[in-house]
Amino acid sequence: MSLVKLAIKGISYSQTQNGAYALILNEVDGERKLPIVIGAFEAQSIAIALEKEIKPPRPLTHDLFKNFADRFDIVVKQVIIHKLVDGVFYSSIICERDKIEEIIDARTSDAIALALRFNAPIFTYKNILDKAGVYLKGNSMEPENANEDNDGVLSTPETFGTEETTPKDSYTGKSVQELYELLNEAVQNEDYEKAAKIRDEISKKES
């Protein structure tokens, strides 16, 4: 089975599952997206890894794993989403130490959070993307095989990836200095979703 390389398109709140988030993976050499429902903690961890300028005051679980692996010369080479059963994605983390390769089973959200920290590529198999891949049309996701049964893969969220709705807290009227103060406060409170929104507004003002 051939592997397909994926990149992270974005994270959004799932409109269909309360308290869950939708992680959107994008086919690197194609147009299909792979939406995966993840928990709030994992969404936060992935968002922090994507937002390079946000540094938590204490290491999160995935940061701790990265520090531990670095100390013992363990490298994550790649992550493979290798199975889809009853709407649940299964992943493997390919690690290497002293030129010996090991394969570790992991939840997909954890595997991706670690892949980001190790700058490791993310792959899936073509048959999984054929089954669960969707095309982005406007602000919605539609299954590639719209008339076929997708085996309950992910209920389609209304908002995905970088096409964000207007945030509940508006920062447009704040000065850059005020935004930096709010950013520091959000990081100290470990509200990284809020911090990411503030960071985006700072970037807009400084560009």
Buried (B, 14 or more C-beta within 10 A) or exposed (E): EEBBBBEBBBBBBBBEBEEBBBBBBBBEEEEBBBBBBBBEBBBBBBBBBEBEEBEBEEEBEBBEBBEEBEEEEBEBBBBBBBBBEEBEBBBBBBBBEEEEEEEEEBBBBBBBBBBBBBEBBBBBBEEBBEBBBBBBEEEBBEBBEEEEEBEEBBEBBBBBBEBBEEBEEEBEEBEEEEBBEBBEEBBEEBBBBBBBBBBBBBEEEEE
